[in-house]
């Protein structure tokens, strides 16, 4: 097990469309960390075919948030999996915790596993106007699932830049669902942001710049 003083736990938060998923994956690659994406995990959970999966498809398609008990169960199982790894260097949490009760549970979990010392919280800040524009314009590859952000050179893509697949609008990126998610972020996730700000753990990053510059700012802040 990696000594706790060198282990990294980085939570990446931000409004929908802020690019937190892109930055999370860049951090995973940079530091060779494990990854947990709340959105990805929930979409994967939809594939099982039971009551919960069918309910998730409906709820997420309407832009509503999944109850805390479900997402907490999913990431608690993942944390235990991480703890069992022999060469564990840390992990990135992409978009979770989303609500204040989840944040407090997450804090308890970090204490339980002995990971509080290396925990950092990155907040990628963009305006709600920019968030709405990016979400209504971004696309996803039908073939490989790659999410194509509406930023910089990505705007020019007509096919997936990795596999050449068709680009489509994700089912939970419809205008009504987007507006619902933005309201949820403002009313609920901002409480999480303030929670970590009070703890002096929050690192705020300007998200209204290029992907490369956002990443540079994150790396600089982590030092």
C-alpha positions, 0 to 999 in steps of 0.5 A: 500500500502506498504511504498515506503521505503520497496518496492522492485523493482529488475530487473534481466538481463543477457545474454540468458542462464545466469539463470536469470529466475531461480534466479528471481523465487528464489527472488520472493519466498524469498521476496514474490514479484510479477513476470514479465517475458518478455519471459514468457509474450511474449510466453503467448501472442502467444496463443491469435491467432491474427495477433500479436500472429502469428507474435510473433511465427515467429519472436521469433522462428527465434531468432529475438527480439520483437519491443519495442512498444509491450513489453512496452505495455505488461509490462506497463499493468502489472505495472498498475495491480501491482499498484492496489494490496492492499498488494503489496511488489514489483516485479521482472522483469526478462529480461526486459528492453532489449534495451536502449529506453525501459530502459528509458521508464522503468525509467520514469514508475518507477518515475510515480509510485513512485518506484525508491527508491527501484529499484535494477538492478542485472546483472548475467554475463557469457561468450558468450561461456557459454551462447551458451553451456547452451542454446543448451543443456537446455530443457523444460518440454512438460507437465508443461513448466518447463525450465531445465537449463544445470547446475549441477545436472539438466544435469542428468535429463531424465524427469521433476523433478516436474511432470515427463513430457517429456523433449524437446528442446524449439523451440526458442533454435535452434542454429541459433536462439540462435546465433541471440539472443546472437548478439542482447544481445551484441549489444543492452542489453549491452547498458542497462547494461552500462546505469544502471552502469553509474547510479551506480545502477548495481550489477554484479554477477558471473553467472558461478557458482552453482545456490545456490552460485549465489543466495547467492551472489545476497542476499549478494549484496542486503543487 
